[in-house]
Amino acid sequence: MRAVPASKVWVTGLTVGAIAAVTVLAVQADKGPKPHAVAARPSASASAHPKPTASKPPAAVPDGSGTGRRIVYSLGQKTVWLVDASDAARRTFAVWPGTVAPDPGTYTVGTRTEGPITGSDGVQIEHIVYFSVKSGSNIAFSNALDGSSPPPASGTPTGGIRMRTADGTAMWAFGTAGTKVTVVK
């Protein structure tokens, strides 16, 4: 039988030790508390900023927003409609716009990021659906992980169009890559 060089013994020993350490850490992590989804209430900082109104947004899809399956965003009404192929609004909800607004027109959903990531305003966000860039800011729909929408930082350009968590989940499911986005006044 051939003798095994000492360097191979060391490498094997270190590898076995590393695998054992990772296994122990994985078992410990599995015993810890598990995250779970809960409906978050807006934070105190959100209450200082105008919130979407509690009343129902207009149900009618705005005139001039096109036809077919699309996302419609009204700058003036601060409202989004998720419209199906038969031109029926499947979901309508109020939003908190960022400081950089997209120009009225037709766009297409490009990149999507499930998150969580930190938005340009320092808030943890998820379900980011990008559709435009303006003045160097990405314009995207998203929701804050904690359900809040704090006022944008002074002087910080933000293109995030925030929504409640449930609306963010619906937007994520509806706004797949290639989906048309129509922005109206």
N, C-alpha and C positions, 0 to 999 in steps of 0.2 A: 504494500500500500504506500502511496506517495504522501509525503508530509505536506500539510497545508501551510503556505507562507503566513507569517505573523500578521502582515498587513491585511490579509483577507479575513483573518479571525477578528481583528479590530473592526473592520468595516461591517462584518456580519453582526458583531456584538452591538455596535452603535445603531445599526438598522433595527435590530430586535428591540433594543431599548427605546428607540424613538416610536416604534409602533405601539409598544406597551404604554408609553406616556400618552399618546394620542387616544388610545382606547380608554384609559382611565379618565381623561378629560371628557371624552364623549359620554361616558356613563354618568359622570357627575353633572354634565350639562343636561342630560336627559331627565335627571331627577329634579331639576330646578323648575321654577314657575314657567308656565307656557303662556305666550301671548294669545290673546283672543280678541276678536272684533267686538267693539261696543260702539254705540252711538255716542259721539262726543258732543258736549255742549260748547258753544263758542266761549272763548276765554274772556276775562275781564277786558283785555286790550281790544277785543273785537267789539265790545259794547260801546266803546268810544267812537267807533266808526259806523257810518250808516250801513245798516244791514239790508239784505233784500226784504222787501215788504212781506208781511204775513199774509196779505190778501193774495188771491190767485192772480197770476199774470194773465194777460189777454190770451184767450184760447186760439184765436184766429191767427193762422200763419200770415205774416205781413205780405201785402201785395208787392209784386216786383222782386220776390225772393227766388224766382225760378220754379222749376218743376222737378219731380222725381225725388229719389232718396237723397237727403241732404241735412246738414246742420245749418240752422238759420240763427244768426246773432244780431239782435237789434241794439245798436249803440245807445239810442235815446231811451229805449224802454228797459235797458239792462236785463234783457231776457233772451233765453235760448229755446229754440224749438228743435226737437229731433223729429224729422219728417220722413215718413216711409215712402215707398215707391208709388203709392196711390195718392200722394200729396196730403195725407192725413197726419196731423201732429200726434205722435205717440207719447211724447213727454214734453212738458213746458215748465221752465223754472227760471227764477230770478238769479242773477249773478252779481259778483263784485268785480268791476273792471280794474285793470292795472292803470298805471299812469301813461302808458303808451298804447293808444288805440289803433287798431288796424283801419285802413281806409275802406270805405264801402266798396264791395266788389265780390268776385267769386274766387275762391281759393280751393286747394286740395289738401287734405290731411297728408302729411309726409311722415315724419318720424313720430314715434310714440315711445314713451318711457313709463313703465309701470311704477317705478319708484320703490321705496321712498328716496327722494333726493332733497337737497336744500335749494330752495328757490332763490332768486336774486335778492329777495327781501330778507333772507335768513330763516324763513319758515320751512319746516319739513312738509313736502308735498308729495302727492302720488297721482296716478292716472293722468299723466301729462300728454295732451294731444296737440302737437304742434301743427300750425297751418300757415304761418307767415313770419316775416322778419321786417321790422320797421325801425329805422334810426339805430340800428345795431342791437335791438332787443328782439328776442324770440317772442312771438305771439302764440300763446297756447292756452287751452282750457286745462284746469287742474283743480284739485281740492286739497286743502290743508289736512294733514293727518289728524290734528286735534279738532277739526271742524270750524276753526276760526278764520277770520279774514282781517288781520290787523291792518291799520292804515299803513300805506307804503312809507318807507323811510324817506325823510325829507331829501329831495334832490336825487333820489335813486330812481332811474327809469326802470319800470317793471311792465312786462307785457303779459303777465299772467292774468287770466280771466278766471277768477275763483268761483267755486260753487260749493254747496253743501256736499257732505260725504256721499249720500245716496245718489245725488245727481251726478257726482264725479264717477261713481261706479257705472251708472247708466251711460254716461258719455263715453267711458272707456269701452264698453261693450258695443256701442253704436258707431263710434268714430274710428273705424278701422282705416288703415292706410289706403289712400285713394278716395276716401269719402269726400264729397263736395261740401264746402263751407261757404255760405253766402252771408256777407256782412251788409246790413242795411242801416240807414240812418234811423 
